[in-house]
Amino acid sequence: LPVNPSGGLKAKGHPIGATGVSMHVLAAMQLMGEAGEMQVPGAELAGVFNMGGSAVASYVSILERAR
C-alpha cells in the first residue's frame, strides 16, 4: 500500500498551517488521476491524517473517487 508518494510533508519543509491543505490536495489529485509521476495506479480511496499544535487537535479524512 503506497504511503506518501510525494515524499511526505517533511520533504516540503513542513509549512505549518498549509500541511493539512497540501495533504488533501495531493489526495484529491491521486483520486482524479492527476498526480503525474507520483500517481498510484487505480487509486479509489485516500486517507489523510493531520495533527495540530502539541498533538491536541487530530483530524482524519477519508476521500473516495467519484464514480
Sequence and secondary structure as in RCSB ss.txt:
>XXXX:A:sequence
LPVNPSGGLKAKGHPIGATGVSMHVLAAMQLMGEAGEMQVPGAELAGVFNMGGSAVASYVSILERAR
>XXXX:A:secstr
    TT  SGGGT  TTTHHHHHHHHHHHHHHT  GGG  TT  EEEEEEEETTTTEEEEEEEE   
